[in-house]
Amino acid sequence: MKILLLGYALVVPFFLVACNGGAQYGAGVDTGTPKVQVKDIFMRSDLMGKKVTLEGRVVSQCASNGCWFYLQDETGQVYVDLSRNGFELPSLPNKTVIASGTVARSQQAFLLIATGVEVK
């Protein structure tokens, strides 16, 4: 019986990690920031330089070390930069994530400089 319990104790955490559900990266999601949609980043100038939270799917990701990804919700997609705050994500194709960070602009594009990400 003890061997069976030990087996469960070793196997269950493996499956939980493999699913990535609930995994947090960086500082985690900031629950104190307003949750907005991707379109809001592009249409609301008052969000520039402000912290926000977005939820959507990972539709494209840095293949070499997971330092950025594109998040897509039902209103659009936006580039999410993880490297400026020194963290990375494992490969998460089509996974739903929640990301908190600061809205910024680089050249002609808007982006989110993420401080934390959580996998749903």
C-alpha positions in Angstrom: 0.0 0.0 0.0 2.9 2.4 0.8 4.4 1.8 -2.6 1.1 2.6 -4.3 0.8 5.9 -2.4 4.4 6.7 -3.2 3.7 6.1 -6.8 0.7 8.4 -6.8 2.8 11.1 -5.0 5.4 11.0 -7.8 3.0 10.7 -10.7 0.3 13.2 -9.9 2.7 16.2 -9.7 4.2 15.2 -13.0 0.7 15.4 -14.7 -0.1 18.7 -13.0 3.1 20.2 -14.3 2.7 18.7 -17.7 -0.7 20.3 -18.1 0.6 23.8 -17.1 -2.8 24.6 -15.8 -2.5 27.3 -13.1 1.3 27.7 -13.6 2.5 31.2 -13.0 5.5 32.9 -14.6 7.3 36.1 -13.7 5.6 38.0 -10.8 2.2 36.3 -11.6 -1.0 38.0 -12.6 -1.7 41.4 -10.9 -5.3 41.1 -9.7 -5.3 44.8 -8.9 -5.1 45.9 -12.5 -8.1 46.4 -14.8 -8.9 43.6 -17.1 -9.2 44.8 -20.7 -9.6 43.4 -24.2 -6.9 43.6 -26.9 -8.8 46.2 -28.9 -8.7 48.5 -25.9 -4.9 48.7 -26.1 -5.2 50.0 -29.6 -8.2 52.2 -29.2 -7.8 53.8 -25.7 -4.9 56.2 -25.5 -5.5 56.5 -21.7 -4.1 53.0 -21.3 -0.6 54.0 -22.6 1.9 53.4 -19.9 -0.7 51.9 -17.6 -0.8 48.4 -16.1 -3.6 46.1 -17.4 -4.5 42.5 -17.5 -5.4 40.6 -20.7 -6.8 37.1 -21.3 -6.5 35.1 -24.5 -4.8 32.3 -26.4 -1.1 32.0 -27.2 -1.2 32.0 -31.1 2.6 32.4 -31.7 5.6 32.3 -29.5 9.4 32.7 -29.5 10.7 29.3 -30.5 14.2 29.7 -29.1 13.6 30.6 -25.4 9.9 31.7 -24.9 10.8 35.4 -24.3 7.7 36.7 -26.2 4.3 35.6 -27.6 1.2 36.9 -29.3 -1.9 36.8 -27.3 -5.2 36.7 -29.1 -8.7 37.3 -27.8 -12.0 37.7 -29.7 -11.1 41.4 -30.4 -7.6 41.1 -31.8 -4.0 40.1 -31.0 -1.1 41.8 -29.4 2.6 41.2 -28.9 3.6 40.4 -25.3 7.2 41.0 -24.3 8.5 38.9 -21.4 12.2 39.6 -21.8 12.2 43.1 -20.4 11.2 41.7 -17.0 13.5 38.7 -17.3 11.3 35.7 -17.5 10.3 33.1 -20.1 7.4 30.7 -20.9 7.6 27.1 -22.0 6.0 26.2 -25.3 2.2 26.9 -24.9 0.6 26.7 -28.3 -3.1 27.5 -28.2 -3.2 27.6 -24.4 -5.3 30.2 -22.7 -3.3 32.6 -20.5 -3.8 35.7 -18.4 -1.1 38.3 -18.7 -0.5 41.5 -16.6 1.8 44.2 -17.7 2.3 47.8 -19.0 0.9 49.0 -22.3 3.7 50.4 -24.4 4.5 51.3 -28.0 7.5 50.3 -30.0 8.0 51.9 -33.4 4.5 51.5 -35.1 3.1 48.7 -32.8 1.4 48.5 -29.5 2.5 45.8 -27.0 2.2 44.6 -23.5 5.4 44.5 -21.4 4.4 41.6 -19.2 5.3 41.4 -15.5 3.4 38.1 -15.0 1.6 35.4 -16.8 -0.7 32.6 -15.6 -1.8 29.6 -17.6 -5.5 28.7 -17.3 
